[in-house]
Amino acid sequence: LVPDAFRALTVYRSSDVQTAWLSLNSALAMRLDAVSTVLIASLLKSSLASYGIENPRDFLAKVSAPVITLRPALGNDSLLLARIKDEEQLRKALAVFMEQGKGQILNGIGDQPNREKEFTALLTSGFVVLGKTENVLVYLDQIRNKEIINPSRAQRLTLSQHPDAAVVTYTNEHDSVDSVVTALARLSGRSLSESALQELNSRLSNINISFTESRLNENGIDRRTQSAFGQFGNLLSLAVADSSSSNAR
C-alpha cells in the first residue's frame, strides 16, 4: 500500500497504538505544569484532526500497528495508514465525520471519492487510509497504476532501521542528491547532460532515501538522521547556488 514515489514516510513502531498515545500524554503531563499540559494535549489532538479524526483515543482503539503517516508526491498534507483491528467498530468511529457531512468512506480502490468532501477514509486490504480528499486522490492514482514500492527496495529501507527506534522517518532526497552531484560536477569544471544525470540517478537510487530514528530516553527525545551526503551535501549545494548567483550578477 506504499507508493514508490513519496516525499516522506514515517512508521510509528508501537505494539499497542492506543496505549502508546495515552502513555505519551501521561509522560508529558508528568513533566509539565497544568497550563502547558492542557496546551500539549490540545496540540496532540489537533495533530490527528488534519486526518479528520476528532476523537484520537476512540479511533486508535480500533486500529493496530503498523501506523504510518505518508506525504504523497503531490499535495501539502499527509495521509495516515493503519491496520484495521475491528472494521465494524472502526466504521462507527468514522461515522462522526460522515454525519457532519465533511467526510466519506471508500470500500476499495475502485471507488471514486466525492471531491466536494473534505476528508476521505479508504478501507482496503485490511488497512484504513485517511486524509484530505485531494491527497487521497493522488494516492489512489498511484495505487491504481501499480506505482507501489518495489519489495527489494522496501526491504533495503527497513533493514537500515535499528530495532529500538520508536519512530522511523524516511525522506526522499532525490532532489538533494541531484543538486549535490551537479555541484560536484561544477566544482570539477564539468557540466552534466540530462542523460548523464539520469544515469547517475539510476546508480544512486539506493541511497536517495534518508532515514531519521527517534527514541525516547530519560533526557527526552533523541533524533538521529543518516543520509547520503548529510550536512556536507546541504552546505555544498548552497555554496554552489550562491556562487552561481554571484557570477550571474
VMD Tcl script that draws the C-alpha trace (Angstrom):
set ca {
  {0.00 0.00 0.00}
  {3.05 2.30 -0.01}
  {3.63 4.13 -3.31}
  {7.11 4.18 -4.81}
  {7.11 7.98 -5.10}
  {6.68 9.80 -1.81}
  {8.21 12.79 -0.07}
  {8.29 11.35 3.44}
  {7.13 8.20 5.21}
  {7.00 7.80 9.00}
  {6.50 4.47 10.77}
  {5.32 4.54 14.39}
  {6.59 1.30 15.84}
  {4.36 0.55 18.83}
  {2.70 -2.80 19.55}
  {-0.38 -1.13 21.07}
  {-1.30 2.13 19.34}
  {-3.82 3.44 21.87}
  {-1.58 2.63 24.86}
  {1.34 4.42 23.18}
  {-0.84 7.52 22.66}
  {-2.08 7.54 26.28}
  {1.45 6.93 27.59}
  {2.79 9.88 25.60}
  {0.09 12.12 27.06}
  {0.84 10.89 30.58}
  {4.61 11.27 30.19}
  {4.24 14.86 29.02}
  {1.76 15.68 31.80}
  {4.23 14.49 34.44}
  {6.93 16.90 33.22}
  {4.80 19.99 32.57}
  {2.69 22.36 34.59}
  {-1.11 22.29 34.39}
  {-1.43 25.00 31.72}
  {1.28 23.51 29.49}
  {-0.26 20.05 29.85}
  {-3.59 21.32 28.53}
  {-1.86 23.04 25.60}
  {0.19 19.97 24.68}
  {-2.88 17.70 24.94}
  {-4.71 20.07 22.60}
  {-1.81 20.05 20.13}
  {-1.63 16.25 20.15}
  {-5.34 16.03 19.47}
  {-5.19 18.60 16.68}
  {-2.32 16.69 15.03}
  {-4.81 13.94 14.14}
  {-7.60 16.37 13.29}
  {-5.77 17.03 10.00}
  {-6.80 13.48 9.01}
  {-10.42 14.04 10.03}
  {-10.02 12.29 13.41}
  {-11.92 14.20 16.08}
  {-11.51 11.64 18.88}
  {-7.97 10.15 18.74}
  {-8.46 7.87 21.74}
  {-11.56 6.26 20.24}
  {-10.07 5.93 16.76}
  {-6.73 4.48 17.90}
  {-8.55 1.77 19.84}
  {-9.91 0.46 16.53}
  {-6.56 0.13 14.73}
  {-3.29 -1.67 15.33}
  {0.33 -1.48 14.25}
  {1.78 -0.57 11.89}
  {0.66 3.06 11.89}
  {2.20 5.12 9.10}
  {1.99 8.73 8.00}
  {2.76 9.38 4.36}
  {3.41 12.61 2.46}
  {2.44 11.86 -1.16}
  {4.45 13.03 -4.15}
  {1.96 15.89 -4.62}
  {-0.09 17.95 -2.17}
  {0.73 19.65 1.11}
  {-0.76 17.30 3.72}
  {-0.05 13.77 4.91}
  {-2.11 10.59 4.84}
  {-2.47 8.20 7.76}
  {-2.34 4.45 7.17}
  {-3.15 1.89 9.87}
  {-4.07 -1.77 10.13}
  {-7.74 -2.28 10.98}
  {-8.36 -4.12 14.25}
  {-12.18 -4.21 14.08}
  {-13.77 -2.93 10.87}
  {-17.30 -2.66 12.26}
  {-16.15 -0.61 15.23}
  {-13.90 1.49 13.03}
  {-16.83 2.38 10.78}
  {-18.75 3.53 13.84}
  {-15.79 5.70 14.89}
  {-15.61 7.20 11.41}
  {-19.37 7.83 11.37}
  {-18.79 11.09 13.25}
  {-17.23 12.92 10.31}
  {-19.70 11.19 7.99}
  {-22.62 12.62 9.93}
  {-21.09 16.08 9.87}
  {-21.04 15.88 6.07}
  {-17.33 16.58 5.72}
  {-16.14 13.02 5.15}
  {-16.74 9.87 3.14}
  {-15.78 6.20 3.28}
  {-14.49 4.27 0.25}
  {-14.78 0.48 0.31}
  {-11.93 -0.19 -2.07}
  {-9.52 1.41 -4.52}
  {-12.16 1.14 -7.25}
  {-14.43 3.65 -5.51}
  {-14.21 7.26 -6.64}
  {-14.16 9.98 -3.94}
  {-16.51 12.94 -4.00}
  {-14.15 15.90 -4.44}
  {-16.52 18.16 -2.50}
  {-15.93 16.20 0.72}
  {-13.03 17.48 2.82}
  {-11.86 14.10 4.15}
  {-11.80 10.56 2.78}
  {-11.32 7.20 4.53}
  {-10.29 4.35 2.24}
  {-10.73 0.80 3.56}
  {-8.64 -1.71 1.59}
  {-6.68 -4.92 2.21}
  {-7.30 -4.76 5.97}
  {-5.98 -1.19 6.25}
  {-7.53 2.25 6.53}
  {-6.07 5.22 4.67}
  {-7.22 8.61 5.99}
  {-6.64 12.18 4.91}
  {-7.73 15.17 2.87}
  {-9.62 14.08 -0.25}
  {-7.17 15.87 -2.57}
  {-4.30 13.80 -1.17}
  {-6.27 10.54 -1.24}
  {-6.93 11.16 -4.96}
  {-3.17 11.37 -5.62}
  {-2.62 8.23 -3.57}
  {-5.37 6.33 -5.39}
  {-3.89 7.19 -8.79}
  {-0.53 5.75 -7.69}
  {-2.06 2.54 -6.30}
  {-4.34 2.01 -9.31}
  {-1.39 2.46 -11.65}
  {0.54 -0.07 -9.53}
  {3.17 2.54 -8.73}
  {3.95 0.79 -5.45}
  {7.30 0.46 -3.75}
  {9.48 -2.35 -5.01}
  {9.71 -5.16 -2.37}
  {13.52 -5.33 -2.60}
  {13.77 -1.55 -2.13}
  {11.37 -1.70 0.81}
  {13.49 -4.42 2.39}
  {16.67 -2.36 2.00}
  {14.95 0.53 3.77}
  {13.60 -1.50 6.68}
  {16.88 -3.33 7.20}
  {18.56 0.02 7.85}
  {16.47 0.88 10.89}
  {17.51 -0.09 14.40}
  {15.07 -2.19 16.42}
  {14.99 0.17 19.41}
  {13.77 3.22 17.45}
  {10.22 4.20 18.42}
  {9.69 6.21 15.24}
  {11.46 5.95 11.88}
  {11.03 8.56 9.14}
  {12.18 8.00 5.56}
  {12.64 11.10 3.40}
  {13.03 11.18 -0.37}
  {16.21 13.13 -1.11}
  {16.17 12.71 -4.88}
  {16.37 16.47 -5.50}
  {19.08 16.90 -2.86}
  {21.23 14.13 -4.37}
  {20.71 15.73 -7.79}
  {21.92 19.09 -6.57}
  {24.98 17.65 -4.81}
  {26.04 15.62 -7.85}
  {25.56 18.66 -10.07}
  {27.52 20.79 -7.60}
  {30.44 18.33 -7.55}
  {30.47 18.29 -11.34}
  {30.61 22.10 -11.47}
  {33.44 22.20 -8.96}
  {35.41 19.81 -11.17}
  {34.76 22.04 -14.19}
  {32.28 19.70 -15.86}
  {28.61 20.05 -16.82}
  {26.27 17.07 -16.78}
  {23.89 16.40 -19.65}
  {20.33 15.31 -18.88}
  {21.11 11.72 -19.91}
  {24.26 11.61 -17.76}
  {22.28 12.93 -14.77}
  {19.60 10.29 -15.30}
  {22.21 7.54 -15.43}
  {23.76 8.77 -12.19}
  {20.33 8.93 -10.57}
  {19.74 5.32 -11.55}
  {23.03 4.29 -9.95}
  {22.31 6.30 -6.82}
  {18.69 5.16 -6.44}
  {19.66 3.01 -3.44}
  {20.94 5.98 -1.42}
  {18.49 8.77 -2.21}
  {16.32 7.94 0.81}
  {17.48 9.26 4.19}
  {16.13 7.99 7.49}
  {15.65 9.59 10.88}
  {15.34 7.48 14.02}
  {13.58 8.87 17.08}
  {13.97 7.34 20.52}
  {12.59 8.19 23.94}
  {15.02 8.20 26.85}
  {15.41 9.75 30.29}
  {16.53 13.05 28.76}
  {13.65 13.39 26.32}
  {13.64 12.62 22.60}
  {16.82 11.61 20.75}
  {16.73 12.02 16.94}
  {19.44 10.85 14.57}
  {19.46 11.21 10.80}
  {21.52 9.30 8.23}
  {21.62 10.43 4.62}
  {23.80 10.07 1.55}
  {25.71 13.36 1.91}
  {24.48 14.70 5.27}
  {25.05 18.35 6.17}
  {28.06 18.46 3.85}
  {25.74 17.97 0.89}
  {23.40 20.75 2.01}
  {26.26 23.19 2.54}
  {27.86 22.28 -0.79}
  {24.60 22.83 -2.68}
  {24.09 26.21 -1.02}
  {27.66 27.26 -1.75}
  {27.41 26.39 -5.44}
  {24.00 28.06 -5.75}
  {25.40 31.21 -4.13}
  {28.43 31.11 -6.42}
  {26.20 30.77 -9.50}
  {24.04 33.76 -8.49}
  {27.15 35.85 -7.83}
  {28.53 35.05 -11.27}
  {25.20 35.93 -12.84}
  {25.32 39.36 -11.23}
}
mol new
graphics top color blue
foreach p $ca { graphics top sphere $p radius 0.5 }
foreach p [lrange $ca 0 end-1] q [lrange $ca 1 end] { graphics top cylinder $p $q radius 0.2 }
display resetview
